Amino acid sequence: MTKNEWHKGAPPSMGWWPASAKQCQYEYRWWDGEYWSWSVYECDRISNIEHYARKRERDREQLMIKWTHRPDSWPERSKT
């Protein structure tokens, strides 16, 4: 598996993942073990990120979302 490879379905663990319907590496979503959240970006305000992480993305969008491995720059404890 390469780091730039995009995958359908569930990632290996709950948490934040680069995840996008358009395969945008700067779009992040929270995976709660069952559903993806609304998307967020690094430039978003913390209050928006907290709010969006609690919002479940629409069902038809869920089917289109793909995820990729977390960047090397993320803390080791965030990687699975």
N, CA, C and O atoms as a printed pandas DataFrame, in Angstrom:
     atom_number atom_name residue_name chain_id  residue_number  x_coord  y_coord  z_coord
0              1         N          MET        A               1    0.827   -1.183    0.000
1              2        CA          MET        A               1    0.000    0.000    0.000
2              3         C          MET        A               1    0.875    1.252    0.000
3              4         O          MET        A               1    1.829    1.348    0.773
4              5         N          THR        A               2    0.561    2.177   -0.838
5              6        CA          THR        A               2    1.287    3.436   -0.840
6              7         C          THR        A               2    0.490    4.467   -0.065
7              8         O          THR        A               2   -0.725    4.343    0.093
8              9         N          LYS        A               3    1.186    5.485    0.417
9             10        CA          LYS        A               3    0.524    6.506    1.228
10            11         C          LYS        A               3   -0.484    7.317    0.431
11            12         O          LYS        A               3   -1.430    7.849    1.012
12            13         N          ASN        A               4   -0.312    7.426   -0.873
13            14        CA          ASN        A               4   -1.224    8.220   -1.691
14            15         C          ASN        A               4   -2.393    7.408   -2.227
15            16         O          ASN        A               4   -3.222    7.931   -2.972
16            17         N          GLU        A               5   -2.464    6.164   -1.864
17            18        CA          GLU        A               5   -3.551    5.306   -2.322
18            19         C          GLU        A               5   -4.819    5.619   -1.522
19            20         O          GLU        A               5   -4.778    5.718   -0.295
20            21         N          TRP        A               6   -5.928    5.772   -2.215
21            22        CA          TRP        A               6   -7.209    6.068   -1.580
22            23         C          TRP        A               6   -8.024    4.787   -1.485
23            24         O          TRP        A               6   -8.031    3.966   -2.401
24            25         N          HIS        A               7   -8.717    4.633   -0.348
25            26        CA          HIS        A               7   -9.451    3.400   -0.057
26            27         C          HIS        A               7  -10.917    3.690    0.227
27            28         O          HIS        A               7  -11.255    4.703    0.840
28            29         N          LYS        A               8  -11.777    2.794   -0.224
29            30        CA          LYS        A               8  -13.202    2.865    0.107
30            31         C          LYS        A               8  -13.434    2.049    1.370
31            32         O          LYS        A               8  -12.638    1.175    1.712
32            33         N          GLY        A               9  -14.518    2.337    2.048
33            34        CA          GLY        A               9  -14.859    1.573    3.239
34            35         C          GLY        A               9  -14.246    2.154    4.494
35            36         O          GLY        A               9  -13.766    3.288    4.508
36            37         N          ALA        A              10  -14.270    1.365    5.535
37            38        CA          ALA        A              10  -13.819    1.814    6.852
38            39         C          ALA        A              10  -12.295    1.833    6.960
39            40         O          ALA        A              10  -11.630    0.917    6.475
40            41         N          PRO        A              11  -11.735    2.873    7.592
41            42        CA          PRO        A              11  -10.301    2.870    7.874
42            43         C          PRO        A              11   -9.997    1.915    9.036
43            44         O          PRO        A              11  -10.924    1.388    9.652
44            45         N          PRO        A              12   -8.723    1.688    9.342
45            46        CA          PRO        A              12   -8.360    0.718   10.369
46            47         C          PRO        A              12   -8.755    1.087   11.803
47            48         O          PRO        A              12   -8.803    0.213   12.669
48            49         N          SER        A              13   -9.036    2.356   12.064
49            50        CA          SER        A              13   -9.390    2.748   13.429
50            51         C          SER        A              13  -10.224    4.024   13.424
51            52         O          SER        A              13  -10.300    4.731   12.419
52            53         N          MET        A              14  -10.841    4.302   14.556
53            54        CA          MET        A              14  -11.574    5.548   14.726
54            55         C          MET        A              14  -10.571    6.702   14.774
55            56         O          MET        A              14   -9.390    6.501   15.060
56            57         N          GLY        A              15  -11.055    7.899   14.493
57            58        CA          GLY        A              15  -10.206    9.083   14.589
58            59         C          GLY        A              15  -10.254    9.932   13.339
59            60         O          GLY        A              15  -11.086    9.726   12.456
60            61         N          TRP        A              16   -9.337   10.901   13.279
61            62        CA          TRP        A              16   -9.234   11.805   12.133
62            63         C          TRP        A              16   -8.456   11.138   11.016
63            64         O          TRP        A              16   -7.433   10.493   11.243
64            65         N          TRP        A              17   -8.967   11.308    9.801
65            66        CA          TRP        A              17   -8.329   10.749    8.608
66            67         C          TRP        A              17   -8.410   11.754    7.466
67            68         O          TRP        A              17   -9.381   12.505    7.377
68            69         N          PRO        A              18   -7.395   11.782    6.583
69            70        CA          PRO        A              18   -7.586   12.464    5.318
70            71         C          PRO        A              18   -8.656   11.658    4.570
71            72         O          PRO        A              18   -8.422   10.511    4.189
72            73         N          ALA        A              19   -9.806   12.254    4.367
73            74        CA          ALA        A              19  -10.933   11.531    3.770
74            75         C          ALA        A              19  -11.771   12.499    2.953
75            76         O          ALA        A              19  -12.122   13.586    3.413
76            77         N          SER        A              20  -12.081   12.086    1.740
77            78        CA          SER        A              20  -12.718   13.015    0.819
78            79         C          SER        A              20  -13.443   12.263   -0.293
79            80         O          SER        A              20  -13.011   11.192   -0.720
80            81         N          ALA        A              21  -14.534   12.831   -0.746
81            82        CA          ALA        A              21  -15.219   12.283   -1.916
82            83         C          ALA        A              21  -14.471   12.655   -3.190
83            84         O          ALA        A              21  -14.648   12.021   -4.231
84            85         N          LYS        A              22  -13.625   13.698   -3.101
85            86        CA          LYS        A              22  -12.872   14.176   -4.265
86            87         C          LYS        A              22  -11.392   13.835   -4.179
87            88         O          LYS        A              22  -10.596   14.299   -4.995
88            89         N          GLN        A              23  -11.023   13.026   -3.195
89            90        CA          GLN        A              23   -9.640   12.632   -2.955
90            91         C          GLN        A              23   -8.734   13.841   -2.743
91            92         O          GLN        A              23   -7.637   13.915   -3.296
92            93         N          CYS        A              24   -9.206   14.779   -1.942
93            94        CA          CYS        A              24   -8.440   15.972   -1.577
94            95         C          CYS        A              24   -7.648   15.661   -0.313
95            96         O          CYS        A              24   -8.236   15.367    0.728
96            97         N          GLN        A              25   -6.324   15.723   -0.392
97            98        CA          GLN        A              25   -5.487   15.359    0.744
98            99         C          GLN        A              25   -5.537   16.372    1.887
99           100         O          GLN        A              25   -5.019   16.095    2.969
100          101         N          TYR        A              26   -6.149   17.536    1.673
101          102        CA          TYR        A              26   -6.240   18.568    2.709
102          103         C          TYR        A              26   -7.604   18.592    3.387
103          104         O          TYR        A              26   -7.892   19.485    4.184
104          105         N          GLU        A              27   -8.427   17.628    3.074
105          106        CA          GLU        A              27   -9.767   17.498    3.663
106          107         C          GLU        A              27   -9.713   16.374    4.692
107          108         O          GLU        A              27   -9.250   15.271    4.398
108          109         N          TYR        A              28  -10.190   16.666    5.897
109          110        CA          TYR        A              28  -10.131   15.690    6.982
110          111         C          TYR        A              28  -11.532   15.421    7.497
111          112         O          TYR        A              28  -12.401   16.293    7.469
112          113         N          ARG        A              29  -11.734   14.200    7.967
113          114        CA          ARG        A              29  -13.022   13.812    8.546
114          115         C          ARG        A              29  -12.775   12.914    9.747
115          116         O          ARG        A              29  -11.773   12.202    9.827
116          117         N          TRP        A              30  -13.717   12.970   10.675
117          118        CA          TRP        A              30  -13.681   12.101   11.833
118          119         C          TRP        A              30  -14.419   10.813   11.487
119          120         O          TRP        A              30  -15.552   10.862   11.008
120          121         N          TRP        A              31  -13.795    9.666   11.723
121          122        CA          TRP        A              31  -14.425    8.365   11.548
122          123         C          TRP        A              31  -14.797    7.862   12.937
123          124         O          TRP        A              31  -13.919    7.654   13.775
124          125         N          ASP        A              32  -16.095    7.662   13.189
125          126        CA          ASP        A              32  -16.548    7.258   14.529
126          127         C          ASP        A              32  -16.675    5.742   14.683
127          128         O          ASP        A              32  -17.195    5.254   15.687
128          129         N          GLY        A              33  -16.205    5.019   13.701
129          130        CA          GLY        A              33  -16.306    3.569   13.713
130          131         C          GLY        A              33  -17.450    3.062   12.860
131          132         O          GLY        A              33  -17.545    1.871   12.564
132          133         N          GLU        A              34  -18.331    3.999   12.463
133          134        CA          GLU        A              34  -19.469    3.633   11.625
134          135         C          GLU        A              34  -19.739    4.643   10.511
135          136         O          GLU        A              34  -20.108    4.268    9.399
136          137         N          TYR        A              35  -19.550    5.940   10.823
137          138        CA          TYR        A              35  -19.865    7.004    9.868
138          139         C          TYR        A              35  -18.770    8.057    9.814
139          140         O          TYR        A              35  -18.027    8.263   10.774
140          141         N          TRP        A              36  -18.692    8.726    8.650
141          142        CA          TRP        A              36  -17.805    9.874    8.478
142          143         C          TRP        A              36  -18.519   11.148    8.901
143          144         O          TRP        A              36  -19.733   11.281    8.740
144          145         N          SER        A              37  -17.748   12.080    9.444
145          146        CA          SER        A              37  -18.279   13.399    9.802
146          147         C          SER        A              37  -18.267   14.312    8.581
147          148         O          SER        A              37  -17.832   13.926    7.496
148          149         N          TRP        A              38  -18.757   15.532    8.790
149          150        CA          TRP        A              38  -18.591   16.576    7.791
150          151         C          TRP        A              38  -17.092   16.821    7.637
151          152         O          TRP        A              38  -16.319   16.509    8.542
152          153         N          SER        A              39  -16.685   17.365    6.522
153          154        CA          SER        A              39  -15.259   17.606    6.285
154          155         C          SER        A              39  -14.798   18.897    6.953
155          156         O          SER        A              39  -15.568   19.840    7.136
156          157         N          VAL        A              40  -13.507   18.908    7.314
157          158        CA          VAL        A              40  -12.855   20.091    7.876
158          159         C          VAL        A              40  -11.508   20.260    7.185
159          160         O          VAL        A              40  -11.003   19.351    6.526
160          161         N          TYR        A              41  -10.944   21.453    7.358
161          162        CA          TYR        A              41   -9.643   21.787    6.775
162          163         C          TYR        A              41   -8.783   22.420    7.855
163          164         O          TYR        A              41   -9.304   22.934    8.845
164          165         N          GLU        A              42   -7.471   22.385    7.673
165          166        CA          GLU        A              42   -6.555   22.933    8.672
166          167         C          GLU        A              42   -6.835   24.397    8.982
167          168         O          GLU        A              42   -6.592   24.841   10.104
168          169         N          CYS        A              43   -7.334   25.143    8.029
169          170        CA          CYS        A              43   -7.570   26.571    8.232
170          171         C          CYS        A              43   -8.883   26.857    8.972
171          172         O          CYS        A              43   -9.156   28.008    9.311
172          173         N          ASP        A              44   -9.693   25.829    9.224
173          174        CA          ASP        A              44  -10.965   26.027    9.932
174          175         C          ASP        A              44  -10.725   26.392   11.393
175          176         O          ASP        A              44   -9.732   25.985   11.995
176          177         N          ARG        A              45  -11.648   27.163   11.949
177          178        CA          ARG        A              45  -11.578   27.515   13.367
178          179         C          ARG        A              45  -11.868   26.285   14.213
179          180         O          ARG        A              45  -12.651   25.421   13.818
180          181         N          ILE        A              46  -11.235   26.210   15.380
181          182        CA          ILE        A              46  -11.408   25.072   16.287
182          183         C          ILE        A              46  -12.884   24.841   16.603
183          184         O          ILE        A              46  -13.338   23.698   16.630
184          185         N          SER        A              47  -13.626   25.903   16.840
185          186        CA          SER        A              47  -15.050   25.739   17.171
186          187         C          SER        A              47  -15.808   25.090   16.017
187          188         O          SER        A              47  -16.708   24.283   16.250
188          189         N          ASN        A              48  -15.458   25.429   14.780
189          190        CA          ASN        A              48  -16.097   24.791   13.618
190          191         C          ASN        A              48  -15.700   23.327   13.516
191          192         O          ASN        A              48  -16.532   22.470   13.220
192          193         N          ILE        A              49  -14.425   23.044   13.764
193          194        CA          ILE        A              49  -13.949   21.665   13.685
194          195         C          ILE        A              49  -14.683   20.798   14.701
195          196         O          ILE        A              49  -15.124   19.695   14.375
196          197         N          GLU        A              50  -14.816   21.287   15.917
197          198        CA          GLU        A              50  -15.535   20.537   16.953
198          199         C          GLU        A              50  -16.984   20.296   16.536
199          200         O          GLU        A              50  -17.516   19.202   16.719
200          201         N          HIS        A              51  -17.607   21.313   15.981
201          202        CA          HIS        A              51  -19.005   21.211   15.545
202          203         C          HIS        A              51  -19.147   20.212   14.393
203          204         O          HIS        A              51  -20.017   19.342   14.425
204          205         N          TYR        A              52  -18.293   20.339   13.384
205          206        CA          TYR        A              52  -18.382   19.472   12.211
206          207         C          TYR        A              52  -18.063   18.017   12.533
207          208         O          TYR        A              52  -18.630   17.111   11.922
208          209         N          ALA        A              53  -17.166   17.783   13.482
209          210        CA          ALA        A              53  -16.806   16.408   13.861
210          211         C          ALA        A              53  -18.007   15.661   14.434
211          212         O          ALA        A              53  -18.067   14.433   14.365
212          213         N          ARG        A              54  -18.964   16.401   14.999
213          214        CA          ARG        A              54  -20.161   15.768   15.574
214          215         C          ARG        A              54  -21.281   15.605   14.550
215          216         O          ARG        A              54  -22.299   14.977   14.841
216          217         N          LYS        A              55  -21.103   16.160   13.369
217          218        CA          LYS        A              55  -22.141   16.086   12.329
218          219         C          LYS        A              55  -21.878   14.913   11.399
219          220         O          LYS        A              55  -20.792   14.792   10.831
220          221         N          ARG        A              56  -22.864   14.060   11.248
221          222        CA          ARG        A              56  -22.748   12.912   10.356
222          223         C          ARG        A              56  -23.010   13.356    8.917
223          224         O          ARG        A              56  -24.006   14.018    8.627
224          225         N          GLU        A              57  -22.100   12.980    8.030
225          226        CA          GLU        A              57  -22.269   13.297    6.615
226          227         C          GLU        A              57  -23.495   12.565    6.064
227          228         O          GLU        A              57  -23.863   11.501    6.562
228          229         N          ARG        A              58  -24.117   13.132    5.046
229          230        CA          ARG        A              58  -25.297   12.516    4.426
230          231         C          ARG        A              58  -24.991   11.110    3.926
231          232         O          ARG        A              58  -23.858   10.799    3.558
232          233         N          ASP        A              59  -26.016   10.272    3.919
233          234        CA          ASP        A              59  -25.838    8.861    3.542
234          235         C          ASP        A              59  -25.258    8.692    2.144
235          236         O          ASP        A              59  -24.359    7.874    1.948
236          237         N          ARG        A              60  -25.756    9.452    1.165
237          238        CA          ARG        A              60  -25.226    9.261   -0.193
238          239         C          ARG        A              60  -23.785    9.723   -0.300
239          240         O          ARG        A              60  -23.021    9.185   -1.101
240          241         N          GLU        A              61  -23.402   10.711    0.494
241          242        CA          GLU        A              61  -22.006   11.169    0.508
242          243         C          GLU        A              61  -21.107   10.126    1.169
243          244         O          GLU        A              61  -19.968    9.934    0.744
244          245         N          GLN        A              62  -21.609    9.451    2.204
245          246        CA          GLN        A              62  -20.842    8.406    2.893
246          247         C          GLN        A              62  -20.297    7.388    1.891
247          248         O          GLN        A              62  -19.161    6.931    2.016
248          249         N          LEU        A              63  -21.105    7.043    0.911
249          250        CA          LEU        A              63  -20.720    6.030   -0.075
250          251         C          LEU        A              63  -19.602    6.494   -1.004
251          252         O          LEU        A              63  -18.910    5.670   -1.602
252          253         N          MET        A              64  -19.426    7.792   -1.126
253          254        CA          MET        A              64  -18.432    8.345   -2.050
254          255         C          MET        A              64  -17.100    8.661   -1.378
255          256         O          MET        A              64  -16.101    8.879   -2.063
256          257         N          ILE        A              65  -17.073    8.689   -0.058
257          258        CA          ILE        A              65  -15.869    9.091    0.671
258          259         C          ILE        A              65  -14.820    7.987    0.633
259          260         O          ILE        A              65  -15.107    6.811    0.861
260          261         N          LYS        A              66  -13.604    8.406    0.339
261          262        CA          LYS        A              66  -12.445    7.512    0.392
262          263         C          LYS        A              66  -11.456    8.101    1.393
263          264         O          LYS        A              66  -11.453    9.309    1.629
264          265         N          TRP        A              67  -10.632    7.262    1.971
265          266        CA          TRP        A              67   -9.634    7.712    2.935
266          267         C          TRP        A              67   -8.243    7.298    2.468
267          268         O          TRP        A              67   -8.091    6.371    1.673
268          269         N          THR        A              68   -7.240    7.995    2.970
269          270        CA          THR        A              68   -5.854    7.638    2.704
270          271         C          THR        A              68   -5.096    7.665    4.026
271          272         O          THR        A              68   -5.598    8.173    5.029
272          273         N          HIS        A              69   -3.905    7.126    4.021
273          274        CA          HIS        A              69   -3.131    7.049    5.260
274          275         C          HIS        A              69   -2.772    8.436    5.769
275          276         O          HIS        A              69   -2.651    9.392    5.003
276          277         N          ARG        A              70   -2.606    8.517    7.076
277          278        CA          ARG        A              70   -2.267    9.788    7.716
278          279         C          ARG        A              70   -0.848   10.203    7.323
279          280         O          ARG        A              70    0.025    9.354    7.143
280          281         N          PRO        A              71   -0.625   11.511    7.192
281          282        CA          PRO        A              71    0.702   11.999    6.795
282          283         C          PRO        A              71    1.773   11.658    7.832
283          284         O          PRO        A              71    1.472   11.479    9.012
284          285         N          ASP        A              72    3.019   11.571    7.382
285          286        CA          ASP        A              72    4.147   11.329    8.282
286          287         C          ASP        A              72    4.289   12.434    9.323
287          288         O          ASP        A              72    4.827   12.199   10.405
288          289         N          SER        A              73    3.820   13.616    9.015
289          290        CA          SER        A              73    3.956   14.755    9.936
290          291         C          SER        A              73    3.016   14.647   11.137
291          292         O          SER        A              73    3.194   15.368   12.119
292          293         N          TRP        A              74    2.026   13.768   11.078
293          294        CA          TRP        A              74    1.125   13.598   12.221
294          295         C          TRP        A              74    1.850   12.846   13.335
295          296         O          TRP        A              74    2.743   12.049   13.049
296          297         N          PRO        A              75    1.489   13.079   14.591
297          298        CA          PRO        A              75    2.146   12.378   15.695
298          299         C          PRO        A              75    2.012   10.863   15.541
299          300         O          PRO        A              75    0.997   10.367   15.053
300          301         N          GLU        A              76    3.035   10.147   15.958
301          302        CA          GLU        A              76    3.043    8.685   15.833
302          303         C          GLU        A              76    1.832    8.060   16.504
303          304         O          GLU        A              76    1.297    7.071   16.001
304          305         N          ARG        A              77    1.386    8.611   17.627
305          306        CA          ARG        A              77    0.250    8.022   18.360
306          307         C          ARG        A              77   -1.064    8.122   17.572
307          308         O          ARG        A              77   -2.037    7.443   17.900
308          309         N          SER        A              78   -1.090    8.961   16.542
309          310        CA          SER        A              78   -2.328    9.096   15.766
310          311         C          SER        A              78   -2.401    8.090   14.628
311          312         O          SER        A              78   -3.433    7.986   13.965
312          313         N          LYS        A              79   -1.339    7.358   14.392
313          314        CA          LYS        A              79   -1.287    6.448   13.250
314          315         C          LYS        A              79   -1.623    5.032   13.674
315          316         O          LYS        A              79   -1.282    4.605   14.778
316          317         N          THR        A              80   -2.304    4.295   12.779
317          318        CA          THR        A              80   -2.634    2.905   13.049
318          319         C          THR        A              80   -2.109    2.046   11.933
319          320         O          THR        A              80   -2.280    0.827   11.959
